[in-house]
Amino acid sequence: MTLRTGVLYALAALLVVALISALTGHRGWFFVIESVVAAGMIVFELSRYRATRSASEIGFQPTAERFIDPASGRMTTVYYDAKTGERDYRD
């Protein structure tokens, strides 16, 4: 579970508690609005900030550099874009 997912679950729980509190007469509307705004910001961030370039685009060339990724245990190839100097690591 990523941090974003955990925060969304926590906000959903806060929203449920705030709605119950607000509907029973307590002052919970502030927390309802706050949790809806925070959840909306996270959803916006998830949909807005994505990688704009793909390693398969023109300009990336495979190098002779290969290694076994310690996290996944897979063979990884390094790709290099001579124009930007950007490197990309792919299985």
TIVO-66014 format. One record per residue: residue number from 1; chain; x, y, z of N, C-alpha, C, O in turn. Coordinates in nm, 3 decimals. Layout:
BEGIN
  num  chaine     n_px     n_py     n_pz    ca_px    ca_py    ca_pz     c_px     c_py     c_pz     o_px     o_py     o_pz
  NUM       A        X        Y        Z        X        Y        Z        X        Y        Z        X        Y        Z
...
This chain:
BEGIN
  num  chaine     n_px     n_py     n_pz    ca_px    ca_py    ca_pz     c_px     c_py     c_pz     o_px     o_py     o_pz
    1       A    0.085   -0.118    0.000    0.000    0.000    0.000    0.090    0.124    0.000    0.184    0.134    0.078
    2       A    0.058    0.217   -0.088    0.136    0.339   -0.095    0.086    0.439    0.009   -0.020    0.422    0.069
    3       A    0.165    0.541    0.029    0.127    0.645    0.125   -0.002    0.714    0.083   -0.088    0.743    0.166
    4       A   -0.015    0.740   -0.047   -0.138    0.805   -0.096   -0.261    0.721   -0.065   -0.363    0.775   -0.022
    5       A   -0.251    0.591   -0.086   -0.365    0.503   -0.059   -0.399    0.505    0.089   -0.517    0.511    0.125
    6       A   -0.298    0.500    0.173   -0.322    0.507    0.317   -0.387    0.637    0.358   -0.476    0.637    0.443
    7       A   -0.343    0.747    0.301   -0.402    0.878    0.333   -0.546    0.883    0.284   -0.633    0.936    0.353
    8       A   -0.573    0.829    0.166   -0.711    0.826    0.117   -0.802    0.743    0.207   -0.916    0.782    0.233
    9       A   -0.752    0.629    0.256   -0.831    0.549    0.350   -0.857    0.625    0.479   -0.967    0.621    0.533
   10       A   -0.755    0.694    0.530   -0.772    0.772    0.652   -0.872    0.885    0.631   -0.954    0.913    0.719
   11       A   -0.866    0.950    0.516   -0.962    1.057    0.487   -1.104    1.002    0.472   -1.200    1.067    0.515
   12       A   -1.117    0.884    0.413   -1.250    0.824    0.402   -1.306    0.793    0.540   -1.425    0.816    0.565
   13       A   -1.223    0.741    0.629   -1.268    0.713    0.766   -1.306    0.843    0.838   -1.406    0.848    0.908
   14       A   -1.225    0.948    0.820   -1.256    1.077    0.881   -1.386    1.132    0.826   -1.465    1.190    0.901
   15       A   -1.410    1.115    0.698   -1.533    1.163    0.637   -1.655    1.092    0.696   -1.756    1.156    0.725
   16       A   -1.645    0.961    0.714   -1.757    0.886    0.772   -1.785    0.932    0.914   -1.900    0.955    0.951
   17       A   -1.680    0.945    0.994   -1.697    0.990    1.134   -1.753    1.132    1.137   -1.840    1.163    1.218
   18       A   -1.704    1.219    1.048   -1.752    1.358    1.046   -1.898    1.365    1.002   -1.975    1.443    1.057
   19       A   -1.935    1.284    0.904   -2.076    1.283    0.861   -2.168    1.235    0.971   -2.274    1.294    0.994
   20       A   -2.128    1.130    1.040   -2.209    1.080    1.152   -2.220    1.187    1.259   -2.328    1.209    1.315
   21       A   -2.109    1.253    1.288   -2.108    1.358    1.390   -2.197    1.474    1.347   -2.272    1.528    1.429
   22       A   -2.189    1.513    1.221   -2.268    1.626    1.174   -2.417    1.592    1.171   -2.501    1.677    1.203
   23       A   -2.450    1.470    1.133   -2.591    1.432    1.124   -2.656    1.412    1.261   -2.778    1.418    1.273
   24       A   -2.576    1.388    1.364   -2.631    1.371    1.498   -2.635    1.501    1.576   -2.669    1.502    1.694
   25       A   -2.602    1.611    1.510   -2.617    1.741    1.577   -2.487    1.801    1.627   -2.488    1.915    1.674
   26       A   -2.380    1.732    1.618   -2.252    1.788    1.661   -2.193    1.873    1.549   -2.242    1.872    1.436
   27       A   -2.089    1.945    1.581   -2.028    2.033    1.481   -1.923    1.958    1.402   -1.803    1.971    1.428
   28       A   -1.966    1.880    1.305   -1.874    1.800    1.226   -1.862    1.845    1.082   -1.787    1.785    1.005
   29       A   -1.934    1.951    1.044   -1.932    1.994    0.904   -1.794    2.043    0.860   -1.757    2.027    0.744
   30       A   -1.721    2.103    0.952   -1.586    2.148    0.918   -1.499    2.030    0.874   -1.426    2.039    0.776
   31       A   -1.508    1.919    0.946   -1.429    1.801    0.912   -1.477    1.735    0.782   -1.397    1.677    0.709
   32       A   -1.607    1.744    0.755   -1.658    1.691    0.628   -1.597    1.768    0.513   -1.545    1.709    0.418
   33       A   -1.603    1.900    0.521   -1.548    1.984    0.414   -1.396    1.964    0.402   -1.343    1.952    0.292
   34       A   -1.329    1.960    0.515   -1.184    1.943    0.515   -1.141    1.810    0.452   -1.046    1.807    0.374
   35       A   -1.209    1.702    0.485   -1.170    1.572    0.431   -1.204    1.561    0.283   -1.131    1.495    0.208
   36       A   -1.313    1.622    0.238   -1.348    1.621    0.095   -1.245    1.701    0.016   -1.203    1.658   -0.092
   37       A   -1.204    1.815    0.066   -1.104    1.896   -0.003   -0.970    1.823   -0.009   -0.906    1.820   -0.114
   38       A   -0.927    1.763    0.101   -0.799    1.691    0.103   -0.802    1.571    0.009   -0.705    1.546   -0.063
   39       A   -0.911    1.496    0.009   -0.923    1.381   -0.082   -0.923    1.429   -0.228   -0.863    1.364   -0.314
   40       A   -0.989    1.539   -0.255   -0.990    1.595   -0.390   -0.851    1.637   -0.435   -0.815    1.618   -0.551
   41       A   -0.773    1.693   -0.343   -0.637    1.732   -0.377   -0.551    1.610   -0.410   -0.470    1.615   -0.503
   42       A   -0.568    1.502   -0.337   -0.489    1.382   -0.363   -0.531    1.319   -0.496   -0.445    1.277   -0.574
   43       A   -0.660    1.314   -0.523   -0.707    1.258   -0.651   -0.657    1.345   -0.767   -0.617    1.292   -0.871
   44       A   -0.660    1.478   -0.751   -0.609    1.568   -0.854   -0.460    1.543   -0.876   -0.415    1.537   -0.991
   45       A   -0.385    1.527   -0.769   -0.241    1.502   -0.780   -0.214    1.370   -0.851   -0.121    1.361   -0.931
   46       A   -0.293    1.269   -0.824   -0.276    1.140   -0.890   -0.303    1.148   -1.039   -0.235    1.084   -1.119
   47       A   -0.403    1.227   -1.078   -0.439    1.235   -1.219   -0.354    1.335   -1.295   -0.339    1.322   -1.416
   48       A   -0.300    1.433   -1.228   -0.230    1.542   -1.296   -0.083    1.512   -1.320   -0.033    1.532   -1.430
   49       A   -0.013    1.466   -1.221    0.131    1.452   -1.229    0.169    1.312   -1.271    0.180    1.221   -1.189
   50       A    0.189    1.295   -1.399    0.231    1.170   -1.459    0.357    1.195   -1.541    0.387    1.309   -1.576
   51       A    0.430    1.089   -1.570    0.546    1.103   -1.656    0.500    1.146   -1.795    0.402    1.094   -1.848
   52       A    0.571    1.241   -1.853    0.530    1.293   -1.983    0.600    1.223   -2.099    0.552    1.229   -2.212
   53       A    0.712    1.158   -2.073    0.786    1.090   -2.179    0.798    0.943   -2.148    0.803    0.901   -2.032
   54       A    0.801    0.867   -2.253    0.819    0.724   -2.240    0.959    0.687   -2.287    1.013    0.751   -2.377
   55       A    1.017    0.586   -2.226    1.152    0.544   -2.264    1.156    0.488   -2.404    1.263    0.481   -2.465
   56       A    1.042    0.448   -2.457    1.040    0.392   -2.591    1.034    0.500   -2.699    1.036    0.468   -2.818
   57       A    1.025    0.627   -2.658    1.022    0.734   -2.757    1.154    0.743   -2.831    1.256    0.692   -2.785
   58       A    1.151    0.807   -2.946    1.271    0.824   -3.027    1.372    0.906   -2.948    1.337    1.005   -2.883
   59       A    1.496    0.864   -2.954    1.602    0.934   -2.883    1.667    0.846   -2.778    1.786    0.860   -2.749
   60       A    1.591    0.755   -2.721    1.648    0.664   -2.622    1.712    0.547   -2.694    1.649    0.481   -2.776
   61       A    1.836    0.522   -2.661    1.911    0.412   -2.722    1.959    0.319   -2.612    2.002    0.367   -2.507
   62       A    1.952    0.188   -2.632    2.002    0.097   -2.529    2.155    0.106   -2.522    2.223    0.121   -2.623
   63       A    2.205    0.096   -2.401    2.350    0.094   -2.382    2.394   -0.049   -2.352    2.310   -0.139   -2.340
   64       A    2.523   -0.069   -2.341    2.574   -0.202   -2.308    2.566   -0.229   -2.158    2.600   -0.338   -2.111
   65       A    2.520   -0.132   -2.086    2.512   -0.142   -1.940    2.390   -0.223   -1.899    2.277   -0.184   -1.927
   66       A    2.414   -0.335   -1.833    2.307   -0.423   -1.782    2.344   -0.469   -1.642    2.461   -0.489   -1.611
   67       A    2.244   -0.485   -1.560    2.268   -0.531   -1.423    2.141   -0.594   -1.369    2.033   -0.577   -1.425
   68       A    2.155   -0.666   -1.261    2.040   -0.726   -1.194    1.993   -0.628   -1.087    2.068   -0.592   -0.996
   69       A    1.868   -0.587   -1.100    1.810   -0.492   -1.006    1.795   -0.561   -0.870    1.729   -0.665   -0.861
   70       A    1.855   -0.505   -0.765    1.846   -0.571   -0.634    1.703   -0.575   -0.577    1.670   -0.664   -0.499
   71       A    1.619   -0.478   -0.615    1.484   -0.475   -0.560    1.394   -0.581   -0.624    1.317   -0.648   -0.555
   72       A    1.403   -0.595   -0.758    1.313   -0.688   -0.826    1.381   -0.819   -0.863    1.312   -0.919   -0.887
   73       A    1.515   -0.821   -0.869    1.587   -0.942   -0.908    1.585   -0.966   -1.058    1.620   -1.075   -1.103
   74       A    1.544   -0.866   -1.137    1.535   -0.881   -1.282    1.655   -0.815   -1.350    1.717   -0.724   -1.296
   75       A    1.685   -0.865   -1.469    1.790   -0.805   -1.550    1.740   -0.670   -1.602    1.631   -0.662   -1.658
   76       A    1.819   -0.566   -1.582    1.780   -0.431   -1.619    1.877   -0.376   -1.723    1.998   -0.391   -1.711
   77       A    1.821   -0.312   -1.826    1.901   -0.249   -1.930    1.891   -0.098   -1.916    1.783   -0.045   -1.887
   78       A    2.002   -0.029   -1.935    2.004    0.116   -1.925    1.987    0.174   -2.065    2.057    0.136   -2.158
   79       A    1.892    0.267   -2.078    1.870    0.340   -2.202    1.914    0.484   -2.181    1.901    0.538   -2.071
   80       A    1.966    0.547   -2.288    2.025    0.680   -2.276    1.975    0.768   -2.388    1.968    0.725   -2.504
   81       A    1.941    0.893   -2.355    1.902    0.992   -2.456    2.016    1.091   -2.468    2.044    1.166   -2.374
   82       A    2.084    1.093   -2.584    2.202    1.177   -2.604    2.167    1.326   -2.604    2.252    1.408   -2.569
   83       A    2.045    1.362   -2.640    2.007    1.503   -2.645    1.992    1.564   -2.506    2.041    1.673   -2.479
   84       A    1.925    1.491   -2.418    1.896    1.545   -2.285    1.988    1.490   -2.177    1.997    1.548   -2.069
   85       A    2.057    1.380   -2.206    2.140    1.317   -2.104    2.060    1.232   -2.007    2.114    1.180   -1.909
   86       A    1.933    1.216   -2.034    1.843    1.140   -1.946    1.870    0.991   -1.960    1.894    0.940   -2.069
   87       A    1.864    0.922   -1.846    1.882    0.777   -1.845    1.751    0.713   -1.799    1.677    0.768   -1.718
   88       A    1.725    0.594   -1.853    1.605    0.520   -1.815    1.643    0.374   -1.793    1.725    0.319   -1.867
   89       A    1.584    0.312   -1.694    1.617    0.174   -1.658    1.494    0.088   -1.684    1.387    0.112   -1.628
   90       A    1.510   -0.013   -1.771    1.396   -0.099   -1.806    1.435   -0.245   -1.792    1.550   -0.282   -1.810
   91       A    1.334   -0.327   -1.760    1.355   -0.472   -1.750    1.383   -0.530   -1.888    1.404   -0.651   -1.901
